[in-house]
Amino acid sequence: MKLNKLEFAVVSNPFADFLQGKTKARQFRLSLPKDAVALDIGCSNGSESKALLEYFSLKKLYAVDLDEKMIAIARKKIKNPAIVFEKGDATRLKYPANSFDVVFSFGVINHITEWKKCIKELGRVLKPGGYLVAEELSRETFRTPIGRIMKMLFDRPYDTMFGRDEFIGFLKQKRFRIIGYKKHYPMWTLKYFTVIAEN
């Protein structure tokens, strides 16, 4: 699901660049190989991808987004040969099995109607022992006062959206090992969760 005009404006500004950058990456502690290759799904304007590359000292990062306009912005904005920006669907990735040491998803999987298919696909492209690192909204997000306002403004597949426990349960069903999980509700504003799962 592509962003509507309001969501596009929200993620395409300098403040969003800051939030999507090192502030998100710093939430996570990972031990990755020195030559780690990563995938960032729903890369938006590329700011987050650049921060991930630098913070985790990645050898290569492939960054995909369903929106060609976002990919064009990212390519124009970030000139780094270690990052490859490509149009891509997270439920049907073109990469071979066992391609990546880590896959990042920041607020992306909750946009996807076929979210279970997406998780299966991420498991396919991850190497054995690779990590899925996700920060996600869920049904619980949109039950808070601010969440109810967001629900009126932002497009999401609300009818098929997962709950937190459902998401974690499906990861376990697909043989992911949960090595980090945290619920967030900063200043009673927006509920979300973060998870690190080993393939």
The 8 nearest C-alpha neighbors of each residue, nearest first, counted from 0:
[[1, 110, 111, 2, 155, 65, 112, 154],
 [2, 0, 66, 3, 65, 110, 154, 64],
 [3, 1, 6, 7, 4, 0, 154, 5],
 [2, 4, 6, 5, 7, 1, 154, 153],
 [5, 3, 7, 6, 8, 2, 9, 153],
 [4, 6, 8, 7, 3, 9, 153, 152],
 [5, 7, 9, 8, 3, 2, 4, 10],
 [6, 8, 4, 5, 9, 10, 2, 11],
 [9, 7, 11, 5, 6, 10, 4, 12],
 [8, 10, 6, 7, 11, 5, 12, 15],
 [9, 11, 15, 7, 8, 12, 6, 16],
 [12, 10, 8, 9, 7, 15, 44, 13],
 [11, 13, 15, 14, 10, 16, 9, 8],
 [14, 12, 16, 15, 17, 11, 10, 18],
 [15, 13, 17, 16, 12, 18, 10, 11],
 [14, 16, 18, 10, 17, 12, 13, 19],
 [15, 17, 13, 19, 14, 18, 46, 20],
 [18, 16, 20, 14, 15, 19, 13, 22],
 [17, 19, 15, 20, 16, 22, 14, 23],
 [20, 18, 47, 16, 17, 15, 23, 46],
 [19, 21, 47, 50, 17, 18, 22, 46],
 [20, 22, 24, 23, 50, 25, 19, 17],
 [23, 21, 25, 20, 18, 24, 19, 17],
 [24, 22, 21, 25, 26, 20, 19, 18],
 [23, 25, 21, 26, 22, 51, 27, 20],
 [26, 24, 27, 23, 22, 21, 28, 54],
 [27, 25, 24, 23, 28, 22, 21, 193],
 [26, 28, 25, 24, 29, 23, 132, 195],
 [29, 27, 26, 30, 25, 24, 55, 195],
 [30, 28, 31, 27, 55, 130, 195, 132],
 [29, 31, 32, 28, 55, 33, 130, 35],
 [30, 32, 29, 35, 33, 100, 55, 101],
 [33, 31, 35, 34, 30, 100, 57, 36],
 [34, 32, 35, 31, 57, 58, 56, 36],
 [33, 35, 58, 32, 57, 36, 59, 31],
 [36, 34, 32, 57, 58, 33, 100, 31],
 [35, 37, 59, 99, 100, 60, 58, 57],
 [38, 36, 60, 101, 99, 102, 100, 61],
 [37, 39, 102, 61, 60, 62, 103, 40],
 [38, 40, 62, 103, 42, 102, 104, 61],
 [41, 39, 63, 42, 104, 62, 64, 38],
 [42, 40, 64, 43, 63, 107, 39, 104],
 [41, 43, 40, 64, 45, 62, 63, 39],
 [42, 44, 69, 45, 41, 64, 70, 73],
 [45, 43, 73, 69, 72, 46, 42, 70],
 [44, 46, 73, 48, 47, 42, 43, 49],
 [47, 45, 49, 48, 16, 20, 44, 50],
 [46, 48, 20, 19, 50, 45, 49, 51],
 [49, 47, 45, 51, 50, 46, 52, 42],
 [48, 50, 52, 46, 47, 51, 45, 53],
 [49, 51, 20, 47, 53, 21, 48, 52],
 [52, 50, 48, 54, 53, 49, 55, 24],
 [53, 51, 57, 49, 50, 56, 55, 54],
 [52, 54, 56, 50, 51, 55, 49, 57],
 [55, 53, 51, 56, 52, 50, 24, 21],
 [54, 56, 57, 53, 52, 51, 31, 29],
 [57, 55, 53, 54, 52, 58, 33, 51],
 [58, 56, 52, 35, 55, 59, 36, 34],
 [57, 59, 34, 35, 36, 56, 81, 60],
 [60, 58, 36, 81, 57, 82, 37, 61],
 [59, 61, 37, 82, 38, 36, 81, 62],
 [60, 62, 38, 83, 82, 84, 37, 39],
 [63, 61, 39, 84, 42, 38, 83, 40],
 [64, 62, 85, 87, 40, 86, 42, 41],
 [63, 65, 41, 86, 87, 66, 42, 40],
 [64, 66, 87, 86, 88, 67, 1, 63],
 [65, 67, 68, 69, 64, 1, 70, 86],
 [68, 66, 70, 69, 86, 71, 65, 64],
 [69, 67, 71, 66, 70, 72, 73, 44],
 [68, 70, 72, 44, 43, 71, 67, 66],
 [69, 71, 67, 73, 72, 68, 74, 84],
 [70, 72, 68, 74, 69, 73, 67, 75],
 [73, 71, 69, 75, 70, 74, 44, 76],
 [72, 74, 44, 45, 70, 76, 75, 71],
 [75, 73, 71, 76, 72, 77, 70, 84],
 [74, 76, 72, 73, 77, 71, 78, 70],
 [75, 77, 73, 74, 72, 78, 45, 44],
 [78, 76, 74, 73, 75, 79, 45, 49],
 [79, 77, 76, 80, 74, 75, 82, 73],
 [78, 80, 81, 82, 77, 83, 49, 74],
 [81, 79, 82, 78, 83, 59, 77, 60],
 [80, 82, 59, 79, 60, 83, 58, 52],
 [83, 81, 60, 80, 79, 61, 59, 84],
 [82, 84, 61, 62, 60, 85, 81, 80],
 [85, 83, 62, 63, 61, 70, 82, 74],
 [86, 84, 63, 87, 62, 83, 70, 64],
 [85, 87, 64, 63, 65, 67, 70, 66],
 [86, 88, 63, 65, 64, 85, 89, 92],
 [87, 89, 91, 90, 65, 92, 64, 86],
 [88, 90, 91, 92, 117, 87, 40, 120],
 [89, 91, 117, 88, 116, 120, 92, 113],
 [92, 90, 88, 89, 93, 120, 87, 117],
 [91, 93, 94, 89, 88, 90, 87, 120],
 [92, 94, 91, 95, 87, 88, 124, 89],
 [93, 95, 92, 96, 124, 98, 97, 91],
 [96, 94, 98, 124, 97, 93, 123, 92],
 [95, 97, 124, 123, 98, 94, 125, 126],
 [96, 98, 126, 124, 125, 99, 123, 95],
 [99, 97, 124, 96, 125, 95, 126, 94],
 [100, 98, 125, 37, 36, 101, 126, 97],
 [99, 101, 129, 36, 126, 35, 37, 125],
 [102, 100, 130, 37, 129, 99, 131, 38],
 [101, 103, 38, 131, 37, 39, 132, 130],
 [102, 104, 39, 132, 133, 131, 38, 40],
 [105, 103, 133, 40, 107, 39, 106, 132],
 [104, 106, 134, 107, 133, 135, 103, 41],
 [107, 105, 135, 134, 136, 104, 108, 109],
 [106, 108, 109, 105, 110, 104, 41, 135],
 [107, 109, 110, 111, 114, 106, 104, 135],
 [110, 108, 111, 107, 136, 160, 106, 137],
 [111, 109, 108, 155, 107, 0, 156, 112],
 [110, 112, 114, 108, 109, 113, 0, 156],
 [111, 113, 114, 156, 159, 110, 160, 109],
 [114, 112, 116, 111, 115, 117, 90, 159],
 [115, 113, 117, 111, 116, 112, 108, 118],
 [116, 114, 118, 117, 113, 119, 169, 112],
 [115, 117, 119, 114, 113, 118, 90, 120],
 [116, 118, 90, 114, 120, 115, 119, 89],
 [119, 117, 121, 115, 120, 116, 122, 114],
 [120, 118, 122, 116, 117, 121, 123, 115],
 [121, 119, 123, 117, 122, 118, 90, 116],
 [120, 122, 118, 123, 124, 119, 125, 117],
 [121, 123, 119, 125, 120, 124, 118, 198],
 [122, 124, 120, 96, 121, 125, 119, 97],
 [125, 123, 96, 97, 98, 121, 122, 99],
 [126, 124, 99, 97, 122, 129, 123, 98],
 [125, 127, 97, 129, 99, 100, 98, 128],
 [128, 126, 129, 198, 125, 97, 197, 100],
 [127, 129, 198, 197, 126, 130, 100, 125],
 [130, 128, 100, 126, 198, 101, 127, 125],
 [131, 129, 101, 197, 196, 198, 132, 102],
 [130, 132, 102, 196, 195, 101, 103, 133],
 [133, 131, 195, 103, 194, 102, 130, 104],
 [134, 132, 104, 194, 105, 193, 103, 135],
 [133, 135, 193, 105, 106, 192, 104, 194],
 [136, 134, 106, 192, 191, 133, 105, 193],
 [135, 137, 191, 140, 109, 106, 192, 190],
 [136, 138, 162, 139, 140, 161, 163, 135],
 [139, 137, 162, 140, 141, 161, 160, 142],
 [138, 140, 137, 142, 141, 162, 190, 143],
 [141, 139, 190, 137, 138, 146, 142, 136],
 [140, 142, 146, 147, 139, 143, 138, 150],
 [143, 141, 139, 140, 146, 147, 144, 138],
 [142, 144, 146, 145, 141, 147, 140, 189],
 [145, 143, 147, 146, 142, 148, 141, 188],
 [146, 144, 148, 147, 143, 188, 149, 189],
 [145, 147, 141, 143, 149, 148, 144, 140],
 [146, 148, 150, 141, 144, 149, 145, 142],
 [149, 147, 145, 150, 146, 151, 144, 152],
 [150, 148, 146, 152, 151, 147, 153, 145],
 [149, 151, 147, 148, 152, 153, 146, 141],
 [150, 152, 149, 148, 153, 147, 154, 146],
 [153, 151, 149, 150, 148, 154, 5, 6],
 [154, 152, 150, 149, 151, 155, 6, 3],
 [153, 155, 3, 152, 156, 2, 150, 110],
 [154, 156, 157, 110, 153, 109, 0, 150],
 [157, 155, 158, 112, 159, 160, 110, 111],
 [158, 156, 160, 155, 159, 138, 154, 150],
 [159, 157, 156, 160, 155, 112, 161, 138],
 [158, 160, 157, 156, 112, 161, 113, 114],
 [161, 159, 157, 158, 156, 138, 109, 137],
 [162, 160, 137, 165, 166, 138, 159, 163],
 [161, 163, 138, 165, 137, 164, 166, 139],
 [162, 164, 166, 165, 137, 167, 161, 192],
 [163, 165, 167, 166, 162, 168, 161, 169],
 [164, 166, 168, 162, 163, 167, 161, 169],
 [167, 165, 163, 169, 168, 164, 161, 162],
 [168, 166, 170, 164, 169, 165, 163, 171],
 [169, 167, 165, 171, 166, 170, 164, 172],
 [168, 170, 172, 166, 171, 167, 165, 173],
 [169, 171, 167, 173, 175, 172, 168, 166],
 [172, 170, 174, 175, 168, 173, 169, 176],
 [171, 173, 169, 174, 170, 168, 175, 167],
 [172, 174, 170, 171, 175, 169, 119, 122],
 [175, 173, 171, 172, 176, 170, 198, 197],
 [174, 176, 198, 171, 170, 197, 173, 196],
 [175, 177, 197, 196, 178, 171, 174, 198],
 [178, 176, 196, 179, 195, 175, 197, 180],
 [179, 177, 196, 195, 176, 197, 180, 194],
 [178, 180, 195, 194, 177, 196, 181, 193],
 [181, 179, 194, 193, 195, 178, 182, 177],
 [180, 182, 193, 192, 183, 194, 179, 191],
 [181, 183, 192, 191, 193, 184, 180, 190],
 [182, 184, 191, 192, 190, 185, 181, 189],
 [183, 185, 190, 187, 189, 188, 186, 191],
 [186, 184, 187, 188, 183, 189, 190, 191],
 [185, 187, 188, 184, 189, 183, 190, 145],
 [188, 186, 185, 184, 189, 190, 143, 145],
 [189, 187, 186, 185, 145, 184, 190, 143],
 [188, 190, 184, 140, 191, 187, 146, 185],
 [191, 189, 184, 140, 183, 139, 188, 136],
 [192, 190, 136, 183, 135, 140, 182, 189],
 [191, 193, 182, 183, 135, 181, 134, 136],
 [194, 192, 134, 181, 133, 180, 135, 182],
 [193, 195, 180, 179, 133, 132, 196, 181],
 [194, 196, 132, 179, 131, 178, 177, 180],
 [195, 197, 177, 131, 176, 130, 178, 175],
 [198, 196, 130, 176, 175, 129, 128, 131],
 [197, 175, 128, 129, 127, 130, 122, 196]]
